[in-house]
Amino acid sequence: MKKALKFIGILALLALIAIQFIRPDRNDGGYETVIPFENETKPSVQVAAILKENCYDCHSDQTQYPWYAEIAPFSLWLEEHIEHGKGHFNVSEWKSYSVKKKDHKLEELIEMVEDGEMPLDSYTWMHGNLPEEDKLLLIQWATLSRLQYKDQLNISTNQ
């Protein structure tokens, strides 16, 4: 029994060492990739800081990686997490979104924050919860930002 446990332990250690050589692509397109989004949605300085500190890591082409991102299997988990987040909402691709999609994405942002689904629990374990004041600021900003898209959608349907 002891030999079997020792063998399993050695295999697990070798597997852990081997996966350190698997290096996921980095998501570091630069902060400038979010500038069109910020120029169009006009977040306040405070909201822009909230977005940068809490949202852009998973929802843009610019991730600020924590120290543990260099260690597998955490690096692989983070890569999957980032790709999943960008698949739902990527502010770096804001220019390519239609007016309807922009409005819908901001609507989803509001719903997810209001329902406590964003930020994800797995994010808050390492980074802490988003304070209620910050959630309110995000919701207010997104609600105001949506007005421009609602106006554009109303204009296009009335023509």
ZAVOSE-476126 format. One record per atom (N, C-alpha, C, O, CB): x, y, z. Coordinates in steps of 0.02 Angstrom, whole numbers, padded with zeros to 5 digits, always signed. Glycine has a CB too. Layout:
BEGIN
XYZ;...
This chain:
BEGIN
+00041-00060+00000;+00000+00000+00000;+00043+00063+00000;+00031+00110-00037;-00047+00000+00061;+00096+00063+00043;+00141+00121+00045;+00176+00132-00021;+00186+00188-00043;+00192+00114+00102;+00196+00076-00054;+00230+00081-00118;+00184+00111-00171;+00205+00151-00212;+00256+00012-00141;+00121+00091-00169;+00072+00117-00217;+00061+00191-00207;+00058+00229-00256;+00005+00079-00211;+00054+00212-00145;+00046+00284-00130;+00107+00324-00151;+00102+00379-00178;+00032+00295-00056;+00166+00296-00138;+00228+00330-00157;+00232+00336-00233;+00251+00388-00260;+00289+00291-00130;+00214+00282-00268;+00215+00283-00341;+00166+00334-00369;+00183+00372-00414;+00198+00213-00368;+00106+00336-00341;+00055+00385-00362;+00080+00456-00348;+00071+00501-00389;-00012+00373-00327;+00111+00467-00291;+00138+00532-00274;+00192+00554-00323;+00194+00612-00343;+00166+00532-00204;+00236+00508-00341;+00289+00524-00389;+00259+00540-00458;+00281+00587-00490;+00339+00465-00394;+00210+00500-00479;+00177+00514-00543;+00143+00582-00543;+00147+00620-00592;+00126+00459-00559;+00109+00598-00488;+00076+00663-00483;+00126+00720-00486;+00115+00770-00520;+00035+00668-00418;+00182+00713-00452;+00235+00763-00452;+00264+00771-00523;+00275+00827-00545;+00291+00744-00403;+00276+00715-00557;+00302+00718-00626;+00252+00752-00673;+00270+00791-00717;+00319+00648-00651;+00188+00736-00663;+00136+00768-00705;+00134+00843-00692;+00128+00882-00738;+00067+00737-00691;+00139+00863-00629;+00139+00934-00611;+00200+00969-00642;+00194+01025-00666;+00139+00943-00535;+00256+00937-00641;+00316+00966-00672;+00308+00971-00748;+00326+01021-00779;+00379+00924-00654;+00280+00918-00777;+00272+00917-00850;+00225+00972-00875;+00238+01003-00926;+00246+00848-00873;+00171+00984-00839;+00123+01034-00863;+00150+01105-00856;+00121+01152-00883;+00058+01028-00826;+00205+01114-00821;+00235+01181-00816;+00262+01204-00884;+00273+01263-00895;+00291+01181-00764;+00273+01156-00929;+00299+01172-00995;+00243+01191-01045;+00257+01212-01101;+00338+01114-01023;+00181+01184-01024;+00125+01205-01065;+00112+01279-01049;+00091+01296-00994;+00060+01162-01052;+00125+01322-01098;+00119+01395-01088;+00063+01423-01130;+00069+01426-01191;+00186+01430-01105;+00008+01442-01098;-00046+01473-01136;-00025+01541-01165;+00020+01574-01138;-00109+01482-01092;-00058+01561-01219;-00046+01627-01248;-00066+01680-01198;-00115+01672-01161;-00085+01636-01314;-00029+01734-01197;-00045+01790-01152;-00097+01836-01184;-00096+01846-01245;+00019+01829-01134;-00140+01862-01144;-00192+01908-01166;-00169+01979-01150;-00194+02010-01103;-00261+01892-01132;-00121+02003-01188;-00094+02069-01173;-00088+02112-01235;-00034+02130-01258;-00025+02063-01140;-00147+02127-01263;-00151+02169-01322;-00138+02242-01309;-00132+02282-01356;-00218+02161-01354;-00133+02261-01246;-00121+02331-01228;-00183+02367-01207;-00238+02352-01230;-00089+02366-01286;-00174+02414-01162;-00230+02453-01136;-00265+02493-01190;-00324+02509-01184;-00207+02498-01080;-00228+02510-01243;-00258+02551-01296;-00316+02515-01330;-00355+02547-01365;-00205+02569-01347;-00322+02449-01321;-00377+02412-01353;-00444+02429-01322;-00496+02416-01352;-00364+02337-01348;-00445+02458-01262;-00509+02476-01229;-00527+02549-01239;-00581+02571-01220;-00505+02461-01154;-00483+02588-01270;-00494+02660-01279;-00557+02674-01320;-00596+02718-01301;-00434+02692-01312;-00569+02640-01377;-00632+02654-01414;-00695+02642-01371;-00743+02681-01375;-00635+02610-01477;-00694+02590-01331;-00750+02576-01286;-00760+02634-01236;-00816+02657-01227;-00739+02510-01248;-00706+02656-01205;-00711+02710-01156;-00729+02776-01190;-00766+02816-01161;-00645+02717-01118;-00703+02789-01249;-00720+02851-01284;-00795+02853-01301;-00826+02907-01299;-00679+02857-01348;-00823+02796-01318;-00893+02795-01338;-00940+02794-01278;-00993+02826-01279;-00906+02734-01381;-00922+02757-01226;-00968+02749-01168;-00955+02801-01113;-00995+02808-01068;-00962+02679-01139;-00900+02836-01118;-00882+02891-01073;-00891+02877-00998;-00929+02910-00964;-00925+02950-01091;-00854+02826-00973;-00857+02815-00901;-00821+02872-00864;-00774+02901-00889;-00825+02747-00882;-00845+02887-00804;-00810+02935-00762;-00742+02906-00743;-00730+02847-00755;-00852+02953-00697;-00699+02946-00715;-00634+02922-00694;-00642+02864-00645;-00605+02815-00648;-00593+02979-00662;-00690+02871-00599;-00702+02819-00549;-00727+02754-00582;-00704+02700-00564;-00752+02844-00497;-00774+02760-00628;-00800+02700-00662;-00746+02669-00706;-00740+02608-00709;-00862+02719-00705;-00706+02710-00739;-00651+02683-00780;-00603+02643-00737;-00577+02591-00758;-00614+02741-00816;-00590+02668-00677;-00546+02631-00631;-00578+02565-00609;-00543+02514-00605;-00530+02674-00568;-00642+02565-00596;-00677+02503-00578;-00673+02453-00635;-00659+02394-00624;-00752+02517-00560;-00685+02476-00696;-00681+02432-00754;-00611+02403-00762;-00603+02344-00774;-00701+02471-00818;-00562+02446-00755;-00492+02423-00763;-00473+02373-00710;-00440+02323-00724;-00444+02483-00761;-00492+02386-00648;-00473+02342-00592;-00514+02278-00587;-00490+02229-00560;-00479+02380-00528;-00576+02279-00613;-00620+02222-00601;-00648+02188-00663;-00674+02132-00658;-00676+02245-00560;-00645+02220-00721;-00679+02192-00779;-00633+02176-00838;-00640+02124-00870;-00732+02241-00803;-00585+02220-00851;-00545+02213-00911;-00502+02150-00912;-00485+02126-00966;-00502+02273-00919;-00484+02123-00855;-00442+02063-00855;-00474+02006-00895;-00439+01970-00930;-00429+02040-00784;-00539+01999-00889;-00575+01944-00923;-00617+01968-00982;-00638+01927-01022;-00619+01908-00874;-00628+02032-00987;-00674+02057-01039;-00641+02107-01086;-00674+02151-01113;-00734+02089-01006;-00576+02099-01097;-00540+02139-01146;-00479+02101-01169;-00465+02046-01146;-00521+02210-01117;-00441+02131-01215;-00379+02101-01238;-00320+02122-01194;-00262+02115-01214;-00365+02119-01310;-00335+02148-01135;-00282+02172-01090;-00293+02141-01021;-00339+02161-00984;-00281+02249-01086;-00251+02094-01003;-00256+02061-00937;-00194+02078-00897;-00138+02073-00920;-00263+01985-00945;-00206+02098-00835;-00151+02107-00787;-00146+02041-00749;-00189+02025-00707;-00164+02169-00737;-00095+02003-00763;-00089+01936-00735;-00062+01937-00664;-00014+01973-00649;-00044+01893-00779;-00093+01898-00619;-00067+01891-00552;-00006+01845-00552;+00007+01811-00602;-00122+01864-00504;+00030+01844-00498;+00092+01804-00494;+00079+01730-00508;+00121+01697-00538;+00123+01811-00425;+00023+01704-00487;+00010+01632-00494;-00009+01612-00566;-00018+01553-00580;-00045+01611-00447;-00013+01661-00610;-00029+01646-00680;+00029+01611-00715;+00021+01587-00771;-00047+01710-00717;+00086+01609-00684;+00145+01575-00712;+00149+01502-00692;+00193+01466-00715;+00208+01611-00690;+00103+01479-00650;+00106+01412-00623;+00047+01371-00649;-00011+01389-00637;+00107+01413-00546;+00062+01317-00683;+00009+01271-00704;-00011+01230-00643;+00032+01213-00603;+00033+01224-00764;-00073+01214-00635;-00129+01219-00681;-00166+01286-00678;-00214+01296-00715;-00176+01164-00667;-00145+01332-00634;-00179+01397-00629;-00176+01436-00694;-00225+01468-00713;-00148+01439-00573;-00120+01432-00729;-00113+01468-00793;-00164+01442-00844;-00192+01481-00881;-00042+01460-00821;-00175+01377-00844;-00223+01348-00891;-00294+01367-00872;-00336+01381-00915;-00216+01272-00893;-00308+01367-00807;-00374+01387-00783;-00388+01460-00800;-00443+01477-00822;-00380+01375-00707;-00339+01504-00790;-00347+01575-00806;-00359+01585-00881;-00401+01625-00900;-00286+01615-00784;-00322+01549-00922;-00330+01555-00994;-00402+01538-01014;-00433+01574-01053;-00281+01510-01032;-00428+01484-00987;-00497+01463-01002;-00546+01515-00977;-00595+01531-01012;-00513+01394-00971;-00534+01542-00919;-00577+01592-00888;-00580+01656-00931;-00633+01684-00942;-00553+01608-00817;-00522+01678-00954;-00517+01738-00995;-00552+01728-01062;-00591+01771-01084;-00443+01757-01006;-00539+01671-01094;-00571+01658-01158;-00647+01654-01151;-00683+01678-01195;-00544+01592-01188;-00670+01625-01097;-00742+01620-01085;-00772+01691-01075;-00823+01708-01105;-00757+01576-01022;-00738+01732-01034;-00762+01800-01022;-00763+01842-01086;-00811+01878-01099;-00718+01834-00971;-00710+01837-01125;-00707+01875-01188;-00759+01850-01238;-00783+01888-01280;-00637+01871-01219;-00776+01786-01234;-00827+01759-01278;-00895+01789-01265;-00936+01794-01311;-00830+01684-01270;-00908+01809-01204;-00972+01839-01186;-00973+01915-01198;-01023+01943-01220;-00988+01825-01113;-00916+01947-01183;-00915+02020-01186;-00842+02042-01189;-00804+02033-01141;-00951+02052-01125;-00821+02070-01246;-00752+02091-01255;-00751+02165-01274;-00765+02183-01332;-00715+02047-01308;-00734+02208-01227;-00735+02280-01242;-00683+02299-01294;-00688+02352-01325;-00723+02320-01177;-00632+02258-01304;-00582+02272-01355;-00611+02265-01425;-00581+02289-01473;-00522+02227-01346;-00668+02232-01432;-00700+02224-01497;-00762+02269-01503;-00803+02259-01548;-00720+02151-01507;-00768+02318-01459;-00826+02361-01456;-00843+02393-01523;-00901+02398-01542;-00816+02414-01404;-00791+02414-01560;-00801+02447-01624;-00837+02402-01674;-00874+02427-01717;-00735+02469-01654;-00827+02338-01669;-00857+02291-01717;-00929+02272-01699;-00964+02241-01739;-00815+02229-01722;-00951+02289-01638;-01019+02272-01617;-01070+02318-01651;-01056+02378-01661;-01026+02277-01540;-01127+02291-01668;-01182+02332-01694;-01211+02373-01637;-01198+02359-01579;-01237+02287-01728;-01250+02424-01654;-01283+02465-01604;-01327+02421-01559;-01327+02429-01498;-01325+02521-01637;-01363+02376-01590;-01407+02331-01552;-01367+02288-01503;-01387+02278-01446;-01448+02287-01600;-01310+02262-01526;-01268+02220-01484;-01238+02260-01427;-01233+02236-01370;-01212+02186-01525;-01217+02322-01441;-01189+02364-01388;-01240+02376-01334;-01225+02370-01274;-01165+02432-01417;-01301+02393-01354;-01355+02404-01306;-01368+02340-01266;-01376+02343-01205;-01420+02425-01343;-01369+02283-01300;-01382+02220-01266;-01326+02202-01217;-01340+02178-01162;-01390+02163-01318;-01264+02213-01236;-01208+02197-01191;-01210+02240-01128;-01196+02216-01074;-01141+02207-01228;-01227+02304-01136;-01233+02346-01076;-01293+02325-01034;-01290+02328-00973;-01240+02420-01097;-01346+02304-01067;-01404+02279-01030;-01384+02216-00990;-01403+02209-00931;-01462+02262-01079;-01347+02171-01021;-01323+02111-00986;-01277+02129-00928;-01281+02099-00874;-01286+02065-01034;-01233+02178-00939;-01189+02201-00885;-01230+02223-00825;-01215+02203-00768;-01144+02259-00909;-01281+02263-00837;-01324+02287-00782;-01356+02228-00746;-01354+02225-00685;-01378+02335-00810;-01385+02182-00784;-01419+02125-00754;-01371+02081-00714;-01387+02060-00658;-01452+02083-00808;-01312+02068-00741;-01263+02025-00708;-01238+02056-00643;-01230+02022-00592;-01204+02010-00754;-01226+02121-00643;-01203+02155-00583;-01259+02159-00532;-01248+02146-00473;-01177+02226-00600;-01320+02176-00554;-01377+02179-00508;-01391+02112-00476;-01407+02108-00416;-01439+02204-00545;-01385+02058-00515;-01401+01991-00489;-01342+01960-00450;-01348+01904-00425;-01420+01946-00547;-01287+01996-00446;-01229+01970-00410;-01191+01915-00447;-01151+01879-00417;-01250+01945-00343;-01204+01909-00512;-01170+01858-00552;-01101+01881-00576;-01059+01841-00595;-01213+01838-00611;-01091+01946-00575;-01027+01976-00593;-01006+02022-00538;-01048+02059-00511;-01030+02013-00662;-00944+02023-00519;-00893+01976-00542;-00906+01906-00515;-00941+01897-00465;-00824+02000-00520;-00878+01857-00550;-00887+01787-00531;-00858+01774-00462;-00812+01807-00439;-00854+01741-00583;-00886+01724-00429;-00860+01704-00363;-00786+01685-00367;-00747+01702-00323;-00900+01644-00335;-00767+01650-00421;-00697+01630-00427;-00650+01690-00432;-00592+01685-00413;-00688+01585-00489;-00675+01746-00457;-00635+01808-00459;-00632+01840-00390;-00579+01863-00369;-00665+01858-00511;-00688+01842-00356;-00690+01876-00291;-00652+01838-00237;-00630+01868-00188;-00762+01886-00268;-00643+01772-00246;-00603+01734-00198;-00532+01763-00193;-00504+01767-00138;-00599+01660-00217;-00505+01783-00249;-00436+01808-00250;-00432+01884-00245;-00383+01911-00220;-00401+01785-00314;-00484+01918-00269;-00481+01991-00274;-00527+02028-00226;-00525+02089-00221;-00495+02012-00343;-00570+01991-00193;-00618+02023-00148;-00682+02043-00185;-00683+02046-00246;-00587+02084-00115;-00733+02056-00147;-00798+02075-00175;-00796+02147-00200;-00759+02188-00175;-00854+02066-00124;-00837+02159-00249;-00846+02227-00275;-00892+02264-00227;-00948+02242-00215;-00875+02227-00348;-00870+02320-00198;-00913+02357-00151;-00979+02378-00184;-00982+02390-00244;-00876+02419-00124;-01030+02381-00143;-01097+02399-00168;-01097+02468-00203;-01132+02477-00252;-01147+02399-00111;-01057+02515-00176;-01054+02581-00208;-01027+02576-00279;-01051+02610-00324;-01010+02629-00166;-00977+02532-00288;-00949+02523-00355;-00999+02490-00401;-01003+02508-00460;-00884+02481-00351;-01036+02442-00375;-01088+02410-00416;-01140+02462-00438;-01161+02462-00496;-01123+02353-00376;-01160+02505-00392;-01209+02557-00410;-01182+02604-00462;-01218+02623-00509;-01229+02596-00347;-01119+02624-00455;-01088+02668-00505;-01087+02635-00574;-01101+02667-00624;-01017+02687-00484;-01069+02571-00576;-01068+02535-00640;-01138+02532-00672;-01145+02543-00732;-01041+02464-00630;-01187+02517-00631;-01256+02512-00656;-01280+02580-00681;-01311+02583-00735;-01303+02486-00600;-01267+02633-00644;-01287+02700-00666;-01253+02719-00731;-01285+02745-00776;-01271+02752-00611;-01188+02707-00735;-01150+02723-00796;-01177+02684-00856;-01188+02713-00909;-01076+02709-00786;-01186+02618-00847;-01210+02577-00903;-01280+02597-00924;-01296+02597-00984;-01209+02502-00883;-01322+02615-00876;-01390+02637-00892;-01388+02701-00934;-01424+02707-00983;-01431+02648-00827;-01346+02748-00913;-01340+02811-00952;-01309+02798-01021;-01330+02828-01070;-01297+02862-00913;-01259+02754-01023;-01227+02739-01087;-01275+02707-01136;-01271+02718-01197;-01167+02692-01076;-01321+02668-01111;-01370+02634-01154;-01416+02684-01189;-01442+02669-01243;-01412+02586-01113;-01426+02742-01160;-01472+02791-01189;-01452+02809-01261;-01496+02815-01304;-01474+02854-01147;-01387+02817-01274;-01366+02835-01341;-01383+02780-01391;-01399+02794-01449;-01291+02848-01342;-01379+02717-01370;-01395+02662-01416;-01470+02655-01425;-01493+02639-01479;-01365+02597-01390;-01507+02667-01372;-01581+02665-01377;-01604+02719-01426;-01648+02707-01467;-01614+02675-01307;-01574+02779-01421;-01590+02833-01467;-01574+02813-01539;-01615+02824-01584;-01553+02897-01448;-01516+02784-01549;-01496+02763-01617;-01542+02709-01643;-01560+02708-01702;-01424+02739-01617;-01561+02662-01599;-01606+02609-01620;-01675+02637-01637;-01707+02614-01685;-01612+02556-01566;-01699+02686-01598;-01764+02716-01612;-01763+02755-01677;-01812+02754-01715;-01784+02762-01554;-01708+02790-01690;-01703+02829-01752;-01704+02781-01812;-01738+02795-01861;-01637+02871-01752;-01667+02727-01808;-01663+02681-01866;-01729+02644-01877;-01745+02627-01934;-01607+02629-01855;-01768+02632-01825;-01833+02597-01835;-01887+02646-01857;-01937+02624-01887;-01855+02563-01770;-01878+02711-01844;-01928+02760-01865;-01919+02783-01937;-01963+02816-01964;-01924+02820-01819;-01864+02766-01967;-01850+02789-02036;-01878+02740-02086;-01871+02751-02146;-01776+02797-02048;
